[in-house]
Amino acid sequence: MKFQKLGKSVCSTTYLSSIIEIPIMKITRYTLIALCVLILFACKHKSKTFRDAMKNESENHTDATNAVSAAVAADRLIVPGKSIGQIILNESAATIIARLGKPDFSDAAMGKNVSVWYADHDKNGYSTHMYFLTNMGIDDTSRVKAIRVSSPSFKTQNHLYAGVLIADAKKLYKLDSLSTFKINGDRRALYDDAAAGIAFDIDRSGNIIGIAVHEPGKSVINAFNAFFEEL
């Protein structure tokens, strides 16, 4: 009788344990499934967020690159050995004056002519200098041989303009130091890449003050001698 009671007691205990164990196992299994779902969702969300972030970064980088490499407008483009804006080397003086209007200053002698246009006709403002030559006996038309601008709105395709450092220009052109001179007491230096047909005059701090284009293979020195008497 005692054995039977003990057996019954043991069986009863096992039965109760199994009743308790089943929901615990179910709870554990459901919890694991829920955790797996949460982890999978988190991974997918993180992956999507990372991809979106990378996409945005790539788009921002592309936009910045496009902004830096944006083409200069044709009427503001400096082309070494060829042109500045609308003015092309070897154009006639008559054609240029018809386009720009009468210069604010002009000086002619011995087949040479210097003409200067000032922004808003203000001598203290930005200037455009042109050097004209007449090949007497061969071509009686006065033609522009050098053009110089001081406005930063004119730029080369590689984004050089008045106001940047000459050190930047030296990275792009083979510049020779030609001369030093003074304008209203301010010291200037002249650098020229004769082969390319581009020259720069700078202040004592190395800032580009003016950019000139001229015929390739020829020095710009004669034009600057005419532009600035103190050269």
URLINNOR-V826492 format. One record per run of one state. SS is the DSSP state (H for helix, E for strand, L for the rest). FROM is the first residue (numbers start at 0). TO is the last residue. If there is no record, write none. Layout:
ss	from	to
SS	FROM	TO
SS	FROM	TO
This chain:
ss	from	to
L	0	0
H	1	67
L	68	72
H	73	75
E	76	78
L	79	81
E	82	83
L	84	85
E	86	87
L	88	90
E	91	91
H	92	99
L	100	103
E	104	108
L	109	110
E	111	117
H	118	120
L	121	125
E	126	134
L	135	137
E	138	148
L	149	153
E	154	155
L	156	163
E	164	164
H	165	169
L	170	174
E	175	182
L	183	184
E	185	192
L	193	196
E	197	201
L	202	205
E	206	213
L	214	219
H	220	226
L	227	230
